[in-house]
């Protein structure tokens, strides 16, 4: 992982008996203290975290593509403040939460202890997951890959711990975008960090988080590395099925393109759209 940021690793709040209040304070320390965002923004994000809005949408997406979580062994890779792990436990999964930051791992543990379900929390990094091969049915990772030192190695570790046919839901930042999602400022794609640091200082923001905790990930690069270790994207499988069965001029033209390009043309077109997330992956046997 990158050099550990204080917000993740150091307890900069006085823990109370109210884990929800402590999560709100931890979110404020991260967003206001590290990134220079407004207290109002931090309050809204903390509300989303406690309501598990993003985790609920992930579980809904998985259900829609036929991936159940109940009674499955699920790894939450980069658990953060524990929202995804909590949602998975509530849905009946057997959860392993991996979070390298000491402070956030402790908040995740306290959060899950309020629920009746099977879980354990590991303080470790994604580049070296202390789990047996072929031991997980599903891995979920939300906004983590851009914070590791070696994204390709993390993807290889995820593939190793997944059972053949297991699924990987991956959400990460795309640094081909024109916005830096952590600082919430306009950005030039793949802007050198030295220039980005000067830019952030001009805006009155600390560049420490950019320097210590950000790796530039891109959707095409992540998809390439995922395929290299043995993942296939469900979106690609669906496109292949559509090419086989869909009718109409559009699909007829795409079939002609596929024939002319050895089957690759329609996938090139799809993958050229950098806005397409890399999220729905399946481990090949």
TORKOL-4160 file (C-alpha; in steps of 0.2 Angstrom, whole numbers, padded with zeros to 4 digits, m for minus):
285
<pt num="1" X="0000" Y="0000" Z="0000"/>
<pt num="2" X="0005" Y="0018" Z="m0001"/>
<pt num="3" X="0012" Y="0027" Z="0014"/>
<pt num="4" X="m0002" Y="0026" Z="0027"/>
<pt num="5" X="m0012" Y="0042" Z="0029"/>
<pt num="6" X="m0015" Y="0049" Z="0046"/>
<pt num="7" X="m0034" Y="0048" Z="0043"/>
<pt num="8" X="m0033" Y="0029" Z="0040"/>
<pt num="9" X="m0020" Y="0024" Z="0052"/>
<pt num="10" X="m0020" Y="0036" Z="0067"/>
<pt num="11" X="m0035" Y="0038" Z="0079"/>
<pt num="12" X="m0036" Y="0057" Z="0079"/>
<pt num="13" X="m0053" Y="0056" Z="0088"/>
<pt num="14" X="m0056" Y="0051" Z="0106"/>
<pt num="15" X="m0066" Y="0035" Z="0104"/>
<pt num="16" X="m0083" Y="0035" Z="0112"/>
<pt num="17" X="m0096" Y="0022" Z="0115"/>
<pt num="18" X="m0106" Y="0028" Z="0100"/>
<pt num="19" X="m0098" Y="0020" Z="0085"/>
<pt num="20" X="m0109" Y="0030" Z="0073"/>
<pt num="21" X="m0103" Y="0046" Z="0080"/>
<pt num="22" X="m0085" Y="0040" Z="0079"/>
<pt num="23" X="m0087" Y="0036" Z="0061"/>
<pt num="24" X="m0094" Y="0054" Z="0058"/>
<pt num="25" X="m0079" Y="0061" Z="0066"/>
<pt num="26" X="m0067" Y="0050" Z="0057"/>
<pt num="27" X="m0075" Y="0055" Z="0040"/>
<pt num="28" X="m0073" Y="0073" Z="0045"/>
<pt num="29" X="m0055" Y="0071" Z="0050"/>
<pt num="30" X="m0052" Y="0063" Z="0033"/>
<pt num="31" X="m0062" Y="0075" Z="0022"/>
<pt num="32" X="m0059" Y="0091" Z="0031"/>
<pt num="33" X="m0042" Y="0088" Z="0038"/>
<pt num="34" X="m0033" Y="0079" Z="0024"/>
<pt num="35" X="m0042" Y="0085" Z="0009"/>
<pt num="36" X="m0048" Y="0102" Z="0014"/>
<pt num="37" X="m0066" Y="0099" Z="0009"/>
<pt num="38" X="m0080" Y="0108" Z="0018"/>
<pt num="39" X="m0088" Y="0102" Z="0034"/>
<pt num="40" X="m0105" Y="0102" Z="0025"/>
<pt num="41" X="m0098" Y="0090" Z="0012"/>
<pt num="42" X="m0090" Y="0079" Z="0026"/>
<pt num="43" X="m0107" Y="0079" Z="0035"/>
<pt num="44" X="m0116" Y="0073" Z="0019"/>
<pt num="45" X="m0103" Y="0060" Z="0015"/>
<pt num="46" X="m0104" Y="0053" Z="0033"/>
<pt num="47" X="m0123" Y="0052" Z="0032"/>
<pt num="48" X="m0121" Y="0042" Z="0016"/>
<pt num="49" X="m0108" Y="0031" Z="0025"/>
<pt num="50" X="m0120" Y="0027" Z="0039"/>
<pt num="51" X="m0134" Y="0024" Z="0028"/>
<pt num="52" X="m0124" Y="0012" Z="0017"/>
<pt num="53" X="m0130" Y="0020" Z="0001"/>
<pt num="54" X="m0116" Y="0014" Z="m0010"/>
<pt num="55" X="m0115" Y="m0003" Z="m0002"/>
<pt num="56" X="m0134" Y="m0006" Z="m0005"/>
<pt num="57" X="m0132" Y="m0001" Z="m0023"/>
<pt num="58" X="m0118" Y="m0013" Z="m0025"/>
<pt num="59" X="m0128" Y="m0027" Z="m0018"/>
<pt num="60" X="m0142" Y="m0022" Z="m0030"/>
<pt num="61" X="m0131" Y="m0022" Z="m0045"/>
<pt num="62" X="m0124" Y="m0039" Z="m0040"/>
<pt num="63" X="m0141" Y="m0046" Z="m0038"/>
<pt num="64" X="m0146" Y="m0039" Z="m0055"/>
<pt num="65" X="m0132" Y="m0048" Z="m0064"/>
<pt num="66" X="m0136" Y="m0065" Z="m0054"/>
<pt num="67" X="m0123" Y="m0064" Z="m0041"/>
<pt num="68" X="m0130" Y="m0068" Z="m0024"/>
<pt num="69" X="m0121" Y="m0064" Z="m0007"/>
<pt num="70" X="m0131" Y="m0073" Z="0006"/>
<pt num="71" X="m0121" Y="m0088" Z="0013"/>
<pt num="72" X="m0106" Y="m0084" Z="0002"/>
<pt num="73" X="m0088" Y="m0081" Z="0008"/>
<pt num="74" X="m0085" Y="m0063" Z="0003"/>
<pt num="75" X="m0069" Y="m0052" Z="0005"/>
<pt num="76" X="m0071" Y="m0034" Z="0007"/>
<pt num="77" X="m0055" Y="m0028" Z="0001"/>
<pt num="78" X="m0051" Y="m0011" Z="0008"/>
<pt num="79" X="m0065" Y="m0010" Z="0021"/>
<pt num="80" X="m0063" Y="0008" Z="0025"/>
<pt num="81" X="m0076" Y="0013" Z="0038"/>
<pt num="82" X="m0085" Y="m0003" Z="0037"/>
<pt num="83" X="m0101" Y="0001" Z="0027"/>
<pt num="84" X="m0099" Y="m0012" Z="0014"/>
<pt num="85" X="m0094" Y="m0025" Z="0026"/>
<pt num="86" X="m0109" Y="m0021" Z="0037"/>
<pt num="87" X="m0121" Y="m0022" Z="0022"/>
<pt num="88" X="m0114" Y="m0039" Z="0017"/>
<pt num="89" X="m0116" Y="m0046" Z="0035"/>
<pt num="90" X="m0134" Y="m0040" Z="0035"/>
<pt num="91" X="m0137" Y="m0049" Z="0019"/>
<pt num="92" X="m0131" Y="m0065" Z="0026"/>
<pt num="93" X="m0113" Y="m0066" Z="0019"/>
<pt num="94" X="m0098" Y="m0073" Z="0028"/>
<pt num="95" X="m0087" Y="m0058" Z="0028"/>
<pt num="96" X="m0068" Y="m0055" Z="0029"/>
<pt num="97" X="m0064" Y="m0037" Z="0030"/>
<pt num="98" X="m0047" Y="m0031" Z="0025"/>
<pt num="99" X="m0041" Y="m0014" Z="0030"/>
<pt num="100" X="m0023" Y="m0009" Z="0033"/>
<pt num="101" X="m0026" Y="0007" Z="0042"/>
<pt num="102" X="m0027" Y="0004" Z="0061"/>
<pt num="103" X="m0040" Y="0017" Z="0065"/>
<pt num="104" X="m0052" Y="0013" Z="0052"/>
<pt num="105" X="m0050" Y="m0006" Z="0054"/>
<pt num="106" X="m0055" Y="m0004" Z="0072"/>
<pt num="107" X="m0070" Y="0006" Z="0067"/>
<pt num="108" X="m0075" Y="m0007" Z="0055"/>
<pt num="109" X="m0073" Y="m0021" Z="0069"/>
<pt num="110" X="m0084" Y="m0010" Z="0081"/>
<pt num="111" X="m0097" Y="m0007" Z="0068"/>
<pt num="112" X="m0098" Y="m0026" Z="0063"/>
<pt num="113" X="m0099" Y="m0031" Z="0082"/>
<pt num="114" X="m0116" Y="m0023" Z="0083"/>
<pt num="115" X="m0123" Y="m0035" Z="0070"/>
<pt num="116" X="m0126" Y="m0054" Z="0072"/>
<pt num="117" X="m0116" Y="m0062" Z="0058"/>
<pt num="118" X="m0100" Y="m0071" Z="0053"/>
<pt num="119" X="m0085" Y="m0059" Z="0050"/>
<pt num="120" X="m0067" Y="m0056" Z="0054"/>
<pt num="121" X="m0056" Y="m0041" Z="0051"/>
<pt num="122" X="m0038" Y="m0042" Z="0045"/>
<pt num="123" X="m0026" Y="m0028" Z="0046"/>
<pt num="124" X="m0016" Y="m0031" Z="0030"/>
<pt num="125" X="m0013" Y="m0025" Z="0012"/>
<pt num="126" X="m0020" Y="m0030" Z="m0004"/>
<pt num="127" X="m0004" Y="m0035" Z="m0011"/>
<pt num="128" X="m0002" Y="m0049" Z="0001"/>
<pt num="129" X="m0019" Y="m0056" Z="0007"/>
<pt num="130" X="m0017" Y="m0069" Z="0020"/>
<pt num="131" X="m0030" Y="m0081" Z="0014"/>
<pt num="132" X="m0029" Y="m0098" Z="0005"/>
<pt num="133" X="m0031" Y="m0099" Z="m0013"/>
<pt num="134" X="m0049" Y="m0103" Z="m0020"/>
<pt num="135" X="m0057" Y="m0098" Z="m0003"/>
<pt num="136" X="m0068" Y="m0083" Z="m0008"/>
<pt num="137" X="m0084" Y="m0083" Z="m0018"/>
<pt num="138" X="m0084" Y="m0064" Z="m0020"/>
<pt num="139" X="m0072" Y="m0050" Z="m0018"/>
<pt num="140" X="m0079" Y="m0032" Z="m0017"/>
<pt num="141" X="m0067" Y="m0017" Z="m0018"/>
<pt num="142" X="m0073" Y="0001" Z="m0017"/>
<pt num="143" X="m0062" Y="0015" Z="m0021"/>
<pt num="144" X="m0046" Y="0006" Z="m0015"/>
<pt num="145" X="m0036" Y="0001" Z="m0030"/>
<pt num="146" X="m0030" Y="0020" Z="m0033"/>
<pt num="147" X="m0023" Y="0019" Z="m0015"/>
<pt num="148" X="m0011" Y="0004" Z="m0017"/>
<pt num="149" X="0007" Y="0004" Z="m0022"/>
<pt num="150" X="0005" Y="m0010" Z="m0035"/>
<pt num="151" X="m0012" Y="m0012" Z="m0042"/>
<pt num="152" X="m0008" Y="m0026" Z="m0054"/>
<pt num="153" X="m0001" Y="m0036" Z="m0039"/>
<pt num="154" X="m0018" Y="m0033" Z="m0030"/>
<pt num="155" X="m0028" Y="m0039" Z="m0044"/>
<pt num="156" X="m0017" Y="m0055" Z="m0045"/>
<pt num="157" X="m0020" Y="m0058" Z="m0026"/>
<pt num="158" X="m0039" Y="m0056" Z="m0029"/>
<pt num="159" X="m0039" Y="m0069" Z="m0043"/>
<pt num="160" X="m0029" Y="m0081" Z="m0032"/>
<pt num="161" X="m0041" Y="m0080" Z="m0017"/>
<pt num="162" X="m0056" Y="m0082" Z="m0028"/>
<pt num="163" X="m0064" Y="m0099" Z="m0032"/>
<pt num="164" X="m0065" Y="m0103" Z="m0051"/>
<pt num="165" X="m0080" Y="m0094" Z="m0057"/>
<pt num="166" X="m0080" Y="m0082" Z="m0042"/>
<pt num="167" X="m0084" Y="m0064" Z="m0045"/>
<pt num="168" X="m0075" Y="m0047" Z="m0042"/>
<pt num="169" X="m0084" Y="m0031" Z="m0040"/>
<pt num="170" X="m0071" Y="m0017" Z="m0042"/>
<pt num="171" X="m0074" Y="0002" Z="m0041"/>
<pt num="172" X="m0059" Y="0013" Z="m0043"/>
<pt num="173" X="m0055" Y="0030" Z="m0049"/>
<pt num="174" X="m0051" Y="0034" Z="m0067"/>
<pt num="175" X="m0037" Y="0046" Z="m0069"/>
<pt num="176" X="m0041" Y="0049" Z="m0087"/>
<pt num="177" X="m0055" Y="0060" Z="m0081"/>
<pt num="178" X="m0055" Y="0079" Z="m0079"/>
<pt num="179" X="m0058" Y="0079" Z="m0061"/>
<pt num="180" X="m0048" Y="0073" Z="m0046"/>
<pt num="181" X="m0062" Y="0064" Z="m0036"/>
<pt num="182" X="m0054" Y="0065" Z="m0019"/>
<pt num="183" X="m0050" Y="0084" Z="m0018"/>
<pt num="184" X="m0066" Y="0087" Z="m0029"/>
<pt num="185" X="m0056" Y="0099" Z="m0041"/>
<pt num="186" X="m0054" Y="0100" Z="m0060"/>
<pt num="187" X="m0039" Y="0090" Z="m0065"/>
<pt num="188" X="m0029" Y="0086" Z="m0081"/>
<pt num="189" X="m0029" Y="0067" Z="m0085"/>
<pt num="190" X="m0013" Y="0059" Z="m0077"/>
<pt num="191" X="m0006" Y="0076" Z="m0072"/>
<pt num="192" X="0011" Y="0074" Z="m0065"/>
<pt num="193" X="0011" Y="0074" Z="m0046"/>
<pt num="194" X="0024" Y="0088" Z="m0045"/>
<pt num="195" X="0013" Y="0100" Z="m0055"/>
<pt num="196" X="m0003" Y="0093" Z="m0046"/>
<pt num="197" X="0005" Y="0097" Z="m0029"/>
<pt num="198" X="0009" Y="0115" Z="m0035"/>
<pt num="199" X="m0009" Y="0117" Z="m0041"/>
<pt num="200" X="m0016" Y="0111" Z="m0025"/>
<pt num="201" X="m0006" Y="0123" Z="m0015"/>
<pt num="202" X="m0012" Y="0137" Z="m0025"/>
<pt num="203" X="m0029" Y="0132" Z="m0021"/>
<pt num="204" X="m0025" Y="0132" Z="m0002"/>
<pt num="205" X="m0025" Y="0113" Z="m0001"/>
<pt num="206" X="m0012" Y="0101" Z="0006"/>
<pt num="207" X="m0005" Y="0089" Z="m0007"/>
<pt num="208" X="0001" Y="0077" Z="0006"/>
<pt num="209" X="m0013" Y="0065" Z="0002"/>
<pt num="210" X="m0010" Y="0066" Z="m0017"/>
<pt num="211" X="0009" Y="0062" Z="m0014"/>
<pt num="212" X="0007" Y="0048" Z="m0001"/>
<pt num="213" X="m0009" Y="0040" Z="m0005"/>
<pt num="214" X="m0014" Y="0041" Z="m0023"/>
<pt num="215" X="m0009" Y="0029" Z="m0038"/>
<pt num="216" X="m0015" Y="0034" Z="m0055"/>
<pt num="217" X="m0027" Y="0021" Z="m0061"/>
<pt num="218" X="m0036" Y="0021" Z="m0077"/>
<pt num="219" X="m0050" Y="0010" Z="m0083"/>
<pt num="220" X="m0041" Y="0003" Z="m0098"/>
<pt num="221" X="m0025" Y="0000" Z="m0088"/>
<pt num="222" X="m0035" Y="m0009" Z="m0074"/>
<pt num="223" X="m0045" Y="m0019" Z="m0087"/>
<pt num="224" X="m0029" Y="m0025" Z="m0096"/>
<pt num="225" X="m0021" Y="m0030" Z="m0080"/>
<pt num="226" X="m0037" Y="m0039" Z="m0074"/>
<pt num="227" X="m0037" Y="m0049" Z="m0090"/>
<pt num="228" X="m0019" Y="m0053" Z="m0089"/>
<pt num="229" X="m0021" Y="m0063" Z="m0073"/>
<pt num="230" X="m0037" Y="m0072" Z="m0079"/>
<pt num="231" X="m0052" Y="m0061" Z="m0076"/>
<pt num="232" X="m0066" Y="m0059" Z="m0089"/>
<pt num="233" X="m0078" Y="m0044" Z="m0088"/>
<pt num="234" X="m0096" Y="m0049" Z="m0087"/>
<pt num="235" X="m0100" Y="m0034" Z="m0099"/>
<pt num="236" X="m0089" Y="m0042" Z="m0112"/>
<pt num="237" X="m0099" Y="m0059" Z="m0110"/>
<pt num="238" X="m0115" Y="m0050" Z="m0112"/>
<pt num="239" X="m0109" Y="m0041" Z="m0127"/>
<pt num="240" X="m0103" Y="m0057" Z="m0135"/>
<pt num="241" X="m0121" Y="m0065" Z="m0131"/>
<pt num="242" X="m0129" Y="m0049" Z="m0139"/>
<pt num="243" X="m0119" Y="m0051" Z="m0155"/>
<pt num="244" X="m0125" Y="m0069" Z="m0156"/>
<pt num="245" X="m0143" Y="m0066" Z="m0154"/>
<pt num="246" X="m0148" Y="m0048" Z="m0156"/>
<pt num="247" X="m0157" Y="m0043" Z="m0172"/>
<pt num="248" X="m0157" Y="m0026" Z="m0180"/>
<pt num="249" X="m0146" Y="m0015" Z="m0191"/>
<pt num="250" X="m0134" Y="m0010" Z="m0177"/>
<pt num="251" X="m0131" Y="m0028" Z="m0172"/>
<pt num="252" X="m0129" Y="m0034" Z="m0190"/>
<pt num="253" X="m0116" Y="m0020" Z="m0193"/>
<pt num="254" X="m0107" Y="m0025" Z="m0177"/>
<pt num="255" X="m0106" Y="m0044" Z="m0183"/>
<pt num="256" X="m0099" Y="m0038" Z="m0199"/>
<pt num="257" X="m0086" Y="m0028" Z="m0190"/>
<pt num="258" X="m0082" Y="m0043" Z="m0179"/>
<pt num="259" X="m0080" Y="m0055" Z="m0194"/>
<pt num="260" X="m0068" Y="m0042" Z="m0201"/>
<pt num="261" X="m0057" Y="m0040" Z="m0186"/>
<pt num="262" X="m0056" Y="m0058" Z="m0179"/>
<pt num="263" X="m0070" Y="m0055" Z="m0167"/>
<pt num="264" X="m0062" Y="m0040" Z="m0158"/>
<pt num="265" X="m0069" Y="m0025" Z="m0166"/>
<pt num="266" X="m0085" Y="m0022" Z="m0156"/>
<pt num="267" X="m0075" Y="m0024" Z="m0140"/>
<pt num="268" X="m0063" Y="m0011" Z="m0146"/>
<pt num="269" X="m0077" Y="0001" Z="m0148"/>
<pt num="270" X="m0084" Y="m0003" Z="m0131"/>
<pt num="271" X="m0068" Y="m0001" Z="m0122"/>
<pt num="272" X="m0063" Y="0015" Z="m0131"/>
<pt num="273" X="m0076" Y="0023" Z="m0120"/>
<pt num="274" X="m0065" Y="0028" Z="m0105"/>
<pt num="275" X="m0080" Y="0032" Z="m0095"/>
<pt num="276" X="m0085" Y="0013" Z="m0094"/>
<pt num="277" X="m0081" Y="0007" Z="m0076"/>
<pt num="278" X="m0071" Y="m0009" Z="m0073"/>
<pt num="279" X="m0083" Y="m0017" Z="m0060"/>
<pt num="280" X="m0091" Y="m0033" Z="m0065"/>
<pt num="281" X="m0077" Y="m0046" Z="m0067"/>
<pt num="282" X="m0077" Y="m0065" Z="m0066"/>
<pt num="283" X="m0062" Y="m0077" Z="m0062"/>
<pt num="284" X="m0060" Y="m0089" Z="m0075"/>
<pt num="285" X="m0056" Y="m0107" Z="m0070"/>
